[in-house]
């Protein structure tokens, strides 16, 4: 029994990380209709940035804070310089550009930091905590708490601030937003910045659980896409809950289904995406798209 | 493309094009006799890659769907061929169509659920497939030889031909590629190609005209996977070895870079794109391991901004702008003259790529 609970809590934590990256993907998708394939690599780059700051001698908290600021600026810069020229264009064009960004960031990081792997310290240490007689890792609980805090913060920003209102307006109708005086470009830039920050948080929390190397977010990205698909691609809450479901399912399947084991865990998100597309293409919380000629 | 006396201009162009094809064939046939065996091996690989790139271009360029997982089908083709040769003693030529058929079936199976929604989801699912490929191969190590890979006896040149093995393998691969390219030309010029283009450019219009979207898309994906599979088998035969590490995610991205560089929705672009992804990493790795990736990424972005119809599109535009020809109204002419001849069709195609791909239309 204790083992099952541990597996579930661990899966819940992992799922929160998938949910965090999925949240970043969904934030951009909602406001621009772009699926940012480079989201995971942006997070990878941020995490390497944090690592470099640590190596330079900064304390962990300061390094992470610096990384978040830099990620915000980096996200805005990427939107302005690379994505803006193709925004609103054909899906194919946009996807190819974000894929180009994927490869560019991945190889760029390889160029700067090499392809070896490193260890990355955890914010939460490696203690355990006894909850109702079952010992669970503090790290797992911490990760879940961080994700919930992010969602709460995003909700407040989105519903209670002028910026949030502007972002919702731009997502709904960019042309009308421009007419009422919202700077659409600047709003989108901020949106990309926020997504980059959320991704960076995910990266910094995932890195201690895996090793930090240039490809460590590749697999995570697929889980996040699965989470977003399951939750509905335009629902932030769906992304988080989708992440949780997938994280827990993955951990249970990896532990108790022999055929899957550690190697084929990657089939879990693929299976989830396919099943969702077959039976409920809008996901659990997504809204159905309406095409107009 | 126009020139005042249209008929004669078109005929000259057709003749020029035929001359160009003959010249290309002559160069292709001459390569194994003018280069050392290492270089010939590289060209052989480039030709095999070209088949897979062509397959991806049929999908992306003509039907507008994106697959990031063609490396997986490439791998499947390689392994089907290798396993048949090693474990069942099937003659190597026979393994090519079997590899193609296996990938066609896999493409159908995989595309069926993913193609219910446009573009995007196929990209997601196939990206996952590409990431999972090495692990999947290792998991079925009883069949695939796991991490150690499989050594396959390389086809030897028949004694009567007087060719060295590497020359024979080159010509063999070339022959396979010519068959696949000829099939693709037929496919694209026929009703299938037109259906694909309509689906890409306007799904609703396609539906109205009685094109069954799901069927067309799924078949396009299956055919495209088949090309990747045959390409994979052709790639494996001359090397005589397959291992999981031969099929990283970078391979699938390389295919995408190749079609963008060569030109979306062009047949000839596949050759250029394949040469690009065969030789750029060779030279780039002298500078830095990561440079090839940096170049791919930059090229993908830069081409989408500046040259959305790739090198082939650029060549066409330069050709159309040559001194003797073409007042600026050539778009209209190309659109108006229907299907008078092969070349103006080619022109119309490049125009519709320009309008179709680079974000000209609003969302």
Interface residues (C-beta under 8 A of the other chain):
Chain A: X33 X35 X37 X82 X85 X86 X88 X89 X90 X91 X92 X93 X94 X95 X96 X97 X99 X100 X101 X102 X103 X104 X105 X106 X107 X108 X110 X111 X115 X215 X218 X219 X221 X222 X225 X226 X229 X263 X264 X266 X267 X269 X270 X273 X274 X277 X278 X281 X291 X293
Chain B: X60 X64 X66 X68 X113 X114 X116 X117 X118 X119 X120 X121 X123 X124 X125 X127 X128 X129 X131 X132 X135 X136 X138 X139 X203 X204 X249 X250 X253 X256 X257 X260 X264 X288 X289 X290 X291 X292 X293 X294 X296 X297 X298 X299 X300 X301 X304 X305 X308 X356 X357 X358 X359 X360 X361 X362 X363
